[in-house]
Amino acid sequence: MRRRGLRLRIGLTAAVITVIAALMSAAAPSGPSPAAGCGNAGSRSSALSRYLRTLRLMNYFPSDAGWQYMWTRWEPDRIDHDFAVMATMGVNTVRITVFPDVMGFPTPSAAMRSRLAQILGMAGAHGLKVQLSLFDQFTDFADIPDSLTWAHDLLEPLAGSSRQIGFIDLRNEIDAPATMDDPAVHRPQVYRWLDALLPAVRHDAHGVPVALSVTEPAHISALRVALRVEPDFWDLHYYSSDALAYATMDEAIQAAAPRPVFVGETGFATAADGSPPGLPAAAPSLEAYQAHYYQVIEQAALSLCLGPAAPWALYDFTRAAIPSRQQPDQYAFGLLDTDGKPKPAAAVIRRIFHGASIGDDFNGDFSQAVTTPRGELPAVWRLWEPDQARFALDPARGHETPGSARISDSGGSAEGMPAFYTVPVQPQTVPGYRYRVTAWVRGQAATGTTVVNVSWFDSRGVFISGCDSAALDPGDTDWTELEATGTAPPAAAFAEIWLKSAHNSGAVWFDDVTWTRWAA
């Protein structure tokens, strides 16, 4: 990859290494174990990588006071309570966002600096570091002198608290369309602003690592070409398909190398408007899938030696909590609802942040049911051609224990066979490896074609190919194991499991689905 100037090849400063070493030596709860072989001893970048893997970061605003309102509707008791909640979940770093227009620009007000100092004190009392996110919603990139003054005046009083700062994000999602595609914003000026602010903030932060957060791996490459300087690491914010998480994170790692990558935001909204195709738009279904989403995302991050991805956010937001009107899904990303009641995903994050391994369960035994307008359905399984069949979870019938997925009275169309489908917790594929899906299936007056299937998709989410099992015999059959086995094609980025039944005037049941891979 082409670089501009020698500064891009300079490693971390001695001050950064010193602070990282101090932060790494500070007592903190043990985190999830990264994959074997993570990091190279002696490498400066690996020192920062190892430090980032110790972070269990929670993105935070109070549930009724998001964004600027956190500072203008000041509720220190509420913030302190929420920090205590995080600590019980295994969080050791909390993201705090500051806004120039609220803090005072170009000179932060004494009142706001006092509130920031209070937050640092409260966080420290609960064993939390603070990830400080600067310049959020700032767009006056031509004003470099005042930007330098503001950052210096905000950070200078924190010099004695540098051990409490986990890292600094210079400007939230600098690559977002709202910034880069704004007609009033000129990209060359953004680059000049970044070239001026990155080294200045690094200096004023007394060695605390400084990041740039982005939404796409390709934007890391573009920014590295455009800038004369680089952040200490790149902070990826990921909200796309769970299945594509591994491929996207891996792309970010390649784009940033040798600088580290950290996944500083990820999440799934439990709002019907944000429901992915095929997932029943009912609260129990969405909340179950949110937990599954985090299992897949965290598994991808840890297997790539990135450490745990940071959830967005601790709470859902009340309708009056966000200063500007938002789409409905923006209020529903929380691990907890607005009253503090945990969703299933909270337990997933709690286990991971406390160092437990990530389970690989994708409800293959159909023990988890969710209530939807269609009736009881299997949790985390999506529906293909939902109007072409009757889909249900049968709580009474199963292969070894009660509970199975049923498809009956199915038709079919040019778009494919009616099916349940899902992403396994480890959907990433290695081209050339063999993959196998098995399921126990039985029929009652079954007709048509019933198979299990593994399907491969590329890094854009486009279907490449699939492999079907042998078909279930027609008529009444006892439980029969069907197996689909195939080799991942060269362009495969992830796989899905499909349970299909088409042109079936009877009924079929699926249970005890398994997913395995091995080297060919």
N, C-alpha and C positions, 0 to 999 in steps of 0.2 A: 504494500500500500504506500502510495506517495505521501511524503511528509513535507512540511514547510519549516525549514530552519532547524538548527541544532537543539533548540530548547525542548523539542518534543522528545528527544532521546535522553534527557536528563532524568535521573531517578528521583526518589523522594528526598527531601532535604534532611539534614541531620536532626533538625528540630522536630520534624514530623516523626522520624524514627524514634526519637527519645520519648515523645508523647505517646506514641503507639505502644512502646514497650511498657510505659507506666500504666496505660489504660489496660493493657492485657494482663498486667500483674495484679490489678485491683480485684478484690474478691467479687465474684458474681456467680449466680446459680449455674450449674453445668447445663450446656445446651445439647441439641441433638448431635449425635456423632456423624461427622461428614464421611463421605465415601473414602475407602482406603486409598492412600496415595495422594491425598489433597495437599497441594503446596510443595514447594521445593526449598529445603532448608538453605539458609544463607541468602536468599533472594530478597531484595528490599520490597518488591511488590508482594512477595509471598508473606512478608511480615504484616503488611496491611491487610492482605487477604485473610490471614489467620485471625487478625483482630476483628474484621467484619463478620467472620463466622461465629464470633462470641455474642453478637448482638441479637437480642430478641426484641424487635422494635414494634411498637404500636403507634399507628397514626391516630391523632387525637384532636377532637374538639368536644366540648360539653354537648349533650344531646339537644339542649334548647338554646345553645349559643355558639353557632358555628362561625368559622372564618373571622371577620372583623368583630362580630358580636362577642367573641370570647374576651376581647379586651375592653369593649365598651359596656357590656353587661357583666361587669366584673363580679365573679362569684368564687372567691378563693376557697371557701369551705367545700363547695361542690367539686372544684378541681382537686383539692386534697383528698376527698372521698374517692374520686375516680382513680387517682394515682394508687390508692390502697387496693382498689379492685384489680388494677393491672398487676400489682406486685403479687397478688395471690394467683394470678394466671401464669406467672413465670416471666412476665415482661421485665426487661432490665434497661430499656431505653424507650423514651416517649418522644414523639415528634411534636415540636411546638413551632407554629408558624407565626411570623411577624409580618406586618404590613406597613410600608412606609407612610401611607396616607393616614393610618391610625396612630402609629408610634410618634409621628411628627417628622416632617421632612423639610429641609435637610438635617435638622437638629432634633433628635428624639427628645420628647418631653421628660421631665424628671418623674412625673407620675407613671408614665409607661415604662421607664427604665426600672422604677421601683417594682412594678408588677412583674416584669420579667425576672428580676432578682428574687421575688417571692416564689415564682414558679420553680426556679432552680433550687431554692431552699426546700420547698415541699417535695420536689422530685427526689432530692438527695435523702430526705428523711425516710423515704420509702425504698431506698436502694436503687433508684432509677437515675440513669444518665438522661441527658436531653439532646435530641437531634434538633438543631436549630435551623429552620428553613427561612432564609432571608428573601427580601424583595418580591414577595408573592404579589401577583397582580400588578406589578410595576411595569410600565411601558415607556417611560421617558428615557430611552436609552441614549439620547443625545446629551443628556445631562450627566456626563461622567464626573465632573468635579464635585457636584453635590452628592452623587451616589457614593463616591469615595469618602466624603465627609460623614455621611449618614452611617455607612458600615463601620467606620472607625469609631465614631461616637457611641454606637450601639455596643460594639464588641470590647472597647477599651476597658469599661468598668468590670468586664467579666474575666479579665486576665487572671485574677486569682482563683477563678472557678473553672479553669480550662479542663481540669480532670473530670469535671462533671459534664462536659460537652462531648457527646458521642461522636458527632461529626456535624459539619455544616453543609447544607445544600444552598448554593448561591442563589438560585432562582428556580422555583418550581416549574418543571416541564417547559424548559426554554424552547423546545421544538414544537410545542402545541400549535395547532392551526390558529387558535385565538391570538397567538403572539406573532408567529411567522407569516401568517396570511392576512394580518391586519394591514389595510392600505396605508395606515399612518405610521407603520413600523417598517423601516428599511433594514434589510438583513445585514448589509455591510456595517451599519451602525451598531447593530446587535453584536456583531463579531468584535468590533472595536471596544464596545462596552465590556464584553467578557474578557478580552485580552488585558484590559486595564484593571478590572475588578478581581479576577481570580488571584493574581499574585498579591494584590493589596489585602484582600480578605485573608489569604493564607498567612500573611505577615501579622495582621492584626489579631488573628485567632491563636497566635503563639503555638503553632505547630499542630493544631487540631486538623484532621483531614478535611478537605473541602471537595465536595462533589458537584457534578451537574446532573440533574435528573432529566430523563428523556422518556419518550413514549414508544420509540421504535429503534431497533438496532441499527437500521440504515442511517438514522440521524446521528448516531455516534460517529460513523465513518465520515459523514458530510461535515460535521463540526470539527473533527480532527484535521481535515484538509483545510478548513476555513480559518482555524485559529492558530495563533503563534504559540500559545501556551495551552496546557491541558489541566483539567482537575486531577486531584490525586486518584480518584476513581469515578466510575460512572454508575449512576443510580437509575435503574430501569423500573418504570411503572408499567405493570402488566395487567390488562383487563380482558384480554381476548380469550378465545376458546381454551378450555383446560387441556384439550388434546394437543394443542400447539405450543404449550408452555415450554416443554423441554427444547424443542427445535428453536424457539424464539430466544430463550435464554442462552443457548449454545451459540446462536448467531451473534448475540450481544457480546459474549465472551471473545469470540473471534474478532469482532470489530474493535473492541477496546484493548486487546492484548498489546503490550504486557500489563496495562493498567487493570486493576480488579473491577469487578462488577458486583453490585449489590441490588437486590430486588426490594426497593423501598416502598412500593405500594402494590397491592393486588387485592382483588375482591370480587364478589358476586352478589348482585342485588336481589333481595327476596321480594321483588315487586313484579306483578304480573306483566307490566309494560316491558320489563327487561328479560322476560322468559325466553330462553333459546328455543329454536324450532323443535317441536315434538315433546317438549316438557309441559305437562299439565300446569296451567296457570292458577294454582291454588297454593295457599300459604304453606301447608305441610309439605307439599311436593317441592316447592322452591327452597324451603329451609333445609330439607334433606339434601337437595342437590348442592346447596351452598357448602355443606359439610364435605360432600364428595369433591367439590371443586377445590377446596383447600387441601384435601388429601393429595390430589393429583399435582397441584402447584407446588406444595411443599416437598413432595417426593422428587419432583423435577429439580428444584433448587438444590436440595441436599445432595442428590446424586451427581450434580455438576459442581459440587464443592463450593456453593455460594452461601451456605448457611440458610437459616429459615427466612422465607419471604415475609415481608411486613404487612399485616392485614390493614386494609382500609374498610371500616374504621371500628373503633370500640363500640360505638352506639349508632343506632338509627337516629335520624334527626326529626324533630317535630317540624310541622309545616312553617312555623315562624322562625326556625333556627338559622336559615340561610338567607343572607342579605338580598340576593337576587332570586327571581323565580326560576325553579329548576324543573327538569323532567322528573316524573314520579319516582323513577328508579334511583335517583340521586339521594333520596331520603332513606333508602332501605339497604345500605351496605353493611350495617352494623352486625357485630357478633352478638350484641345484646340489643333488645328493643329499647324504646325510649324510656320505659319504666325500669330498665335494668334486668329484665328477664333474659336468661341466656337462650340463644338459639343452638341447635345441635353443633354448629361450626365452632362455638366457643369451646366445647369439650375437645375438639380436634386440636385447636391451637393451644389449649392448656396442656394437653399431653405432649405435644411437640416442644413447646417452650420449657417444659419440665424435663426434657431429655428422653422421653419415651420414643420408641420406634414408631414409624408411620404404618398403620395397618394397611393391608392390601385388599380389604373387603370392598366389593362393589355390589353387595346384596345379591350375590350369586345363588344364595340359598332361599331367597325371597322371604326372609323372616321379617323384613321391614316393609310395612304397608303405609300408604298415605291416602287420606281421604280427599277425593277430587269431585268435581261435578259429574264425572263419568262413573263414580263409585270408587271402591277400593282398588288401588293400583300399586305395583311394586315401586318402592322408593328408588331413585336415581336412574331408573330406566325410562327412556324416551320412546315415543310412539312414531312409527313410520306408516303413512297412509291411515291415519286414525279413523277416517270415515269409511274405510273399506273393510272393517272387521269390528268384532266386539273384543275389547281388551279388558282383562281383569286380573286381580290377585285372588287366588282361591286359597283361603286360610285353612281349609279342611283337608286338602289333598296334597300330598308331597311324595317325593321319592323315598326318603328315609324318615323325615319328620314333616309334620304338616306345614304347608306353605309352598305355593308354586304360582307361576305365571301362566295364564290361559289366553289362548286366541281361539275364537269360534266364529262361525258364520262369516268367513272371510271371502273377499273377492280378490281383486288385483287390478292393476292398471299398467299403462306404459311407463309410469314412474317407478314401478317396482312392486315387490311383495309386501303386504302388511307385516310389520315386525316390531318387536321390542329391540332397542339397541342402546348401548352405553359405551362409555370410555372406561377401560380398566384403570386402576390406580397407577399402573405402569404402562401407559400407552405408547411410549416412545419405542421406535423400532431401530434395529441395526440391519441395514441391507445385507442379505445373504444368510441371516439367521432364520431358523425355523420357528414358527409360532403355531400353537395349537389351542383351539377352543373345544371344550367338550360340554355336553349337557345331557341330562337324562330326560327323555321325552316319552310321553305316552299319548295314545289317541283313543277317541271314542267316535265311532262312525266317521272317521276322518277320510277326507277326499283331497284331491289336489296335491300340492307339494309342500312338505314341511321339512326344513333343514336348519342347521346352525351354520354360522358363517363368520369368517374373519375377513375384514375389509381394510385395505391400505389406502392412505391418503398422503398427498405431498405437503410441502411446507406452506402452501397457500390454502390448504384444506380441501383440495380438489381430489375426487376419487380417482384412484389409479387402477386397482383391480381387487378382486375378492376370491375367496376359496370357500365353496360349499361342502358340507358333509354329504354323505349318502342320504337319500330321502327316507323319512319314516314310512314304514309300510302302511297302506290304507286300511281302513276298518278299525276294529278294536284291537289295541296292542297294549301289552304290559310295558312297564318302564324299560326303555331301550337307550343305551348310551350312543349318542351321535358325536362324531368327531370331525372337525375341519382342521386340516393341517396344511400349511403352505410356507413358502420361502418369501420373505419380504423383498419386494423389488427394489432396484437401485435408488429410486427417487423417494422411497417411502419415508415419511417423517413420523407418522403415528398410525395406530390401528384402532378399530372399533369391533365390538362383539355384536352380532346380529342373531336374533331368534326369529325365523321367518315361517309364515304359513299362509299360502295363497290358494284361492279357489277351493276352500275347505268348508263344506256345508255342515261338518260335524265340529269337533273340538279337539284341541291338543293342549297338553300341559308341559311346561319346561321347569326343570329344577336342577340344583347343584351344578351350576355353571362354573367351569374352571378356565384359567388362562395361564399358559406357560410358554417359555421360549428356551431355545438351546442353540448352540453353534452347530451349523450344518456340517 
